[in-house]
Amino acid sequence: MKKIIYYLSVVALLMLMACSGATFVNPEKASVDFTIDGGEENITVTADGSWDIDVCPEWVKTDTHDGTLVIKTERNETGAVRSGDIVLKGKDNVQAIIKVTQYSRCTHITPASDKVEFEKEGGTQTINIDTDGAIQVEAPEGFTASFAGGVLTVTAPANEESAKRGEIKLTSDNQSVTIFASQAGNVCPTCGGSGTVNCSKCGGKGYTVKRETGDSGWYDEVYHFNSYYGCKKCGGSGYKTDEGYANEHMTKGSGKMTCPDCGGSGK
């Protein structure tokens, strides 16, 4: 009999607590942001009793279950940012405010990294993206990419050909960000496997040309001539002029330099 009375007392106490207003109401978030497309956000609310939704913007829909506040918004077609407060009310004047903001367009796209690099075996990598927009993704040939839940997922299949490079474009409204993707291969795409590229100074000619003006009177001031210098960067030396005088021996350079991407390995 005592046990029955005890259990009944506990049940009555729980019912009393459930029916009494909360003396504190603490939502886990003080603010919620939605993109232009809207969405749903679940917020856990800690309280010592019952609470109600006292105020809510007309463009926001709410629901409650098991101590969770569900906030929903539709696509924002107003063309302007809209904001408002959801006010949760407990006992007497106990309140908690959750600020709700919905953007009319994307204001930022901020990736945690600006590149993904794969070995020739391929694989999948992810990058967290902080954004308030609905992101569209454009992937280069040889890569696939998708965006969902704040995460960019990039996949590259095994590569038995030349190394690959490309740019993944993330866009939303007037915002745009580039992620650089690369994958190792059997042949360097920059040098085609040769390990060398054209000299960056002479462009592969082996010499450089400078247009000269003499100092022996009006003739040299009007009629210019060229001086040819052997490109020192790729092994050349000396110079000569196209006037046929005061010429020194000019040795052309190779016109080549070590590939800066593969270091000369060709891979």
C-alpha positions in Angstrom: 0.0 0.0 0.0 2.9 2.4 0.9 4.5 1.7 -2.5 1.3 2.5 -4.3 0.9 5.8 -2.4 4.6 6.6 -3.2 4.2 6.0 -6.9 1.0 8.0 -7.0 2.8 10.9 -5.2 5.6 10.8 -7.8 3.1 10.8 -10.7 1.2 13.7 -9.2 4.4 15.6 -8.7 5.4 15.0 -12.3 2.0 16.1 -13.5 2.2 19.2 -11.4 5.6 20.1 -12.8 4.3 19.4 -16.4 1.4 21.7 -15.8 3.3 24.5 -14.1 5.0 27.2 -16.1 8.7 27.1 -16.5 10.8 29.4 -14.3 13.6 29.3 -16.9 13.6 28.7 -20.7 16.9 28.1 -22.4 17.0 27.4 -26.2 20.3 26.0 -27.4 20.6 28.8 -30.0 19.9 32.5 -29.7 19.7 33.0 -33.5 19.0 31.1 -36.7 19.9 32.1 -40.2 18.1 30.8 -43.4 19.1 31.0 -47.0 16.9 32.5 -49.6 15.5 29.0 -50.2 14.4 28.5 -46.6 14.5 25.3 -44.7 14.1 23.7 -41.3 16.0 24.1 -38.0 15.4 22.1 -34.8 16.4 23.8 -31.5 16.5 22.0 -28.2 14.8 24.0 -25.4 15.8 23.3 -21.8 13.1 24.3 -19.2 11.8 23.2 -15.8 8.2 23.4 -16.8 5.9 24.2 -19.7 6.5 27.0 -22.2 4.7 28.5 -25.1 5.4 30.4 -28.3 4.3 33.9 -27.4 5.5 35.8 -30.6 6.4 34.5 -34.0 6.9 36.3 -37.4 4.2 35.6 -39.9 6.7 34.2 -42.5 8.0 31.6 -39.9 6.2 28.4 -39.1 6.9 26.6 -35.8 6.1 23.3 -34.1 7.1 21.7 -30.8 7.7 18.1 -29.7 9.6 16.5 -26.9 11.3 19.7 -25.8 12.3 20.6 -29.3 11.3 23.8 -31.2 11.0 23.3 -35.0 11.4 26.4 -37.1 10.5 26.4 -40.8 10.7 29.0 -43.6 9.7 29.0 -47.2 11.7 30.6 -50.1 12.1 34.3 -49.6 10.5 36.0 -52.6 10.4 39.5 -51.2 13.8 40.6 -52.6 14.9 41.9 -49.2 16.4 40.4 -46.1 13.7 39.7 -43.5 14.2 39.2 -39.8 12.1 38.8 -36.7 12.0 37.3 -33.2 10.4 34.1 -31.8 9.6 34.7 -28.2 9.2 31.7 -25.9 7.3 32.3 -22.7 7.3 30.5 -19.4 5.9 31.4 -16.0 5.1 35.0 -15.2 7.6 37.2 -17.3 10.1 34.4 -18.1 11.0 34.8 -21.7 13.6 33.6 -24.2 14.2 35.2 -27.6 15.4 33.5 -30.8 16.3 35.9 -33.6 15.4 34.5 -37.1 17.0 36.0 -40.3 16.4 34.9 -43.8 18.5 36.3 -46.6 17.3 37.4 -50.0 20.5 36.4 -51.8 23.8 34.8 -51.0 26.2 37.1 -49.1 29.3 34.9 -48.8 30.9 31.6 -49.8 33.8 30.7 -47.5 35.6 27.4 -48.0 37.8 25.8 -45.3 40.4 25.2 -48.0 40.9 26.4 -51.6 42.3 23.2 -53.0 42.0 19.4 -53.2 44.8 17.1 -54.2 44.6 13.5 -55.2 47.1 10.8 -55.8 46.8 8.9 -59.2 44.8 6.2 -57.4 41.9 8.7 -57.0 39.5 8.9 -54.1 37.0 11.3 -52.4 37.7 14.4 -50.4 35.4 16.9 -48.6 35.7 20.6 -47.8 33.4 22.5 -45.4 31.8 25.5 -46.9 30.4 28.4 -44.8 27.7 30.1 -46.9 24.2 31.5 -46.7 23.3 30.7 -50.3 22.1 27.9 -52.4 25.3 26.7 -54.1 25.7 25.6 -57.7 28.8 23.5 -58.5 30.7 23.3 -61.8 33.4 20.6 -61.8 36.2 20.3 -64.5 36.7 17.3 -66.7 38.0 14.3 -64.8 36.5 15.3 -61.4 33.0 15.2 -60.0 31.7 17.5 -57.2 28.5 18.1 -55.3 27.4 20.3 -52.4 25.0 19.4 -49.6 24.7 20.3 -46.0 27.5 22.8 -46.0 30.0 20.2 -47.4 31.6 20.1 -50.8 32.4 16.5 -51.9 35.0 16.0 -54.7 35.7 12.7 -56.3 38.5 11.7 -58.7 38.7 8.2 -60.4 42.0 6.4 -60.8 44.2 8.2 -63.3 46.6 6.3 -65.6 47.2 9.2 -67.9 48.6 12.7 -67.6 48.3 14.5 -64.3 45.1 16.6 -64.1 44.4 20.1 -63.0 41.2 22.1 -63.0 39.0 24.6 -61.2 35.8 23.8 -59.3 33.4 26.8 -59.5 31.1 27.5 -56.6 28.5 30.1 -57.4 25.4 31.6 -55.8 23.8 34.9 -56.8 26.6 37.3 -57.3 29.1 35.3 -55.2 31.7 33.0 -56.7 34.6 31.0 -55.3 37.2 28.7 -57.0 38.5 25.5 -55.6 41.7 24.2 -57.3 41.7 20.4 -58.0 44.7 18.4 -59.0 45.5 14.7 -59.4 48.8 13.0 -60.0 49.3 10.9 -63.1 51.9 9.1 -65.1 52.8 12.2 -67.3 53.1 15.9 -66.2 50.5 17.9 -68.1 52.7 21.0 -68.1 55.7 19.6 -69.9 54.0 16.6 -71.5 56.5 14.2 -69.8 59.6 15.9 -71.2 60.7 17.4 -67.9 61.4 20.8 -69.6 59.4 23.8 -70.8 60.2 26.9 -72.8 62.5 29.3 -71.0 60.4 31.9 -69.2 62.8 34.7 -70.1 63.4 34.2 -73.8 60.2 32.2 -74.6 62.2 29.3 -76.1 64.2 31.4 -78.6 67.5 31.2 -76.8 68.1 34.9 -77.0 66.5 38.2 -76.2 66.1 41.3 -78.3 66.5 44.9 -77.2 65.7 47.9 -79.4 68.6 50.3 -79.2 69.0 54.1 -80.0 72.5 55.4 -80.6 74.0 58.6 -79.3 76.0 59.8 -82.4 73.5 62.3 -83.7 70.1 62.5 -85.4 70.6 59.4 -87.5 70.7 57.1 -84.6 67.9 58.9 -82.9 65.6 58.3 -85.9 66.9 54.9 -87.1 66.9 52.4 -84.3 68.7 49.1 -84.4 68.4 45.8 -82.4 70.8 44.1 -80.1 70.6 40.4 -79.6 71.7 38.9 -76.3 72.2 35.2 -75.6 69.7 34.3 -72.9 71.7 33.7 -69.8 68.8 31.9 -68.0 68.9 29.0 -70.4 72.7 29.0 -71.1 73.3 31.7 -73.7 76.0 34.4 -73.6 77.3 37.4 -75.5 75.5 39.7 -77.9 75.5 41.0 -81.5 73.7 43.8 -83.3 71.9 43.9 -86.6 74.0 46.7 -87.8 77.0 44.5 -88.4 79.5 46.4 -86.3 80.8 46.2 -82.7 79.5 42.7 -82.7 80.6 40.2 -80.1 80.1 36.5 -80.4 76.6 35.5 -79.3 75.8 32.0 -78.1 72.2 31.1 -78.0 70.7 29.4 -75.0 68.9 26.1 -75.2 65.5 27.9 -74.9 64.5 25.4 -72.3 64.2 25.2 -68.5 63.3 22.6 -65.9 59.5 22.2 -65.6 58.5 24.0 -62.5 55.6 21.6 -61.8 57.3 18.2 -62.0 60.8 19.4 -61.2 62.1 17.7 -64.4 60.7 14.2 -63.6 58.1 14.4 -66.4 55.5 13.0 -64.0 
